[in-house]
Amino acid sequence: MAEARGGISILAFEPRHAAAFAALNIAWLERFFAIEAKDREQLDDAEARILDKGGAILIAEDEIGAAIGCVALVPHGDAEVELAKMAVAESAQGRGVGRQLMDAALALAREMGCRSVYLESNHALVPAVTLYERSGFRHLAPEERPVSPYARCDVYMRRRL
């Protein structure tokens, strides 16, 4: 998978991306919240915690091959994945990187045979929540929400594929 638009390529995760995947996520987590135990598990060993469990990670690279964004698809129940660990470098925001990652992630979820995509976020992340809404995600009612391993989450959404 190497689709390029506007000088941005979306690539399947390779071991060389591990440090960038962690750094991109640590940057936004430390900026807005705190790194929690579940974050640390996934960021310290993405291959074992995401890929080896049937998930996927996509990396956005710019024209010179620098990682500027990422997103993970983590198996979440029957025929569903959780869209997680989505991050765009602050210096690359406003270039459509998030939209390209979202489009690629939804296409990959379909290829994986998923019927829906679930996500958790926080209301303070207005650009992210807006992207999710524009991408067809709907907010879940309290009774539809699973128990989150993250203290920061107060937005729960799902999109049918």
C-alpha positions, 0 to 999 in steps of 0.5 A: 500500500503506497498511495500518494496524494499531495506528496503524502504516501500512506504505507503499511507499518514496517519495523523501521516505523516503530520509533516514529509511531511511538513518537507521533503518539507520545507528542499528542498524548503529552500535549493534551493528556497523560500517557496511560498504561494501555498507551505504553503497552501499544507504543512500546511494542506495537508489533506484539500488541497490534500487528500480531493480534491481527491488527494493522498500522498505517504510516503517512510519510511526506515527500522526503520519507519522514513519518508525519502521521499514523493510525492503527486498526486494533481487532475489537470484537466480531468483525470490528476494529478499533481505530486507535493511535491516530496522530498527525505531526503538529508541523503537518496538520492542515495538509489533509494528512488525517483525512488521507489516513482515515480514508486508507484506514477505512478502506483497509478495514473493509479489506480485512472483512470488518463490518464496523469501526469503533473509536474512543476520543476526547471532546477537547480534540475538536479537529479529530472529532470533527474528522470522525463525524465527517467520515461517517462515525456516529456518537454512541449512546451511554448504553452502547459504550464499552468500558474504556481502558483510558481515563481520558476518553469521553467520546465513543463513536462507531461507523458501519462499513 
